[in-house]
């Protein structure tokens, strides 16, 4: 599959919009926090997977 111009550029991190909390009740704020925590857990899982792949590759290519 040929590379396009889009493939050669690094992906940019999406900037999250910062919502205004005016008018939000406690329940809505708690739901928002739960969504953020779930997204943080997803990002941490991705980090863990990448670190695991790297450790496996380093162990495979380790000399000794």
C-alpha positions in Angstrom: 0.0 0.0 0.0 1.6 3.3 -1.0 2.3 6.0 1.5 0.3 9.2 1.2 1.2 12.6 2.6 -1.0 11.9 5.6 1.0 8.7 6.4 4.3 10.5 6.5 3.3 13.0 9.2 3.2 12.1 12.8 -0.3 11.9 14.4 -1.2 15.0 16.4 -2.8 14.6 19.8 -6.4 15.8 19.8 -6.9 18.8 22.0 -9.8 18.2 24.4 -12.3 21.0 24.7 -12.6 22.3 28.3 -16.3 22.4 29.0 -17.9 25.2 31.0 -19.3 23.8 34.2 -21.9 26.5 34.6 -25.3 24.9 35.0 -24.0 21.4 35.5 -25.4 19.6 38.5 -23.4 17.3 40.8 -24.5 14.2 38.9 -23.4 15.6 35.6 -20.0 16.5 37.0 -19.6 13.0 38.5 -20.5 11.4 35.1 -17.9 13.7 33.4 -15.3 12.6 35.9 -16.1 9.0 35.3 -15.7 9.4 31.6 -12.3 11.1 32.1 -11.2 8.4 34.4 -12.2 5.7 31.8 -10.2 7.6 29.2 -7.2 7.8 31.5 -7.4 4.0 32.1 -7.5 3.4 28.4 -4.4 5.6 27.8 -2.6 3.8 30.7 -3.5 0.4 29.1 -2.0 1.6 25.8 1.2 2.7 27.6 1.4 -0.7 29.3 1.0 -2.6 26.1 3.7 -0.5 24.4 6.1 -1.0 27.3 5.4 -4.8 27.3 6.2 -4.9 23.6 9.4 -3.0 24.1 10.5 -5.2 27.0 9.8 -8.3 24.9 11.8 -6.9 22.0 14.7 -5.9 24.3 14.7 -9.4 25.9 14.7 -11.0 22.4 17.6 -9.0 21.1 19.6 -9.0 24.4 23.0 -10.4 24.0 24.5 -12.6 26.7 
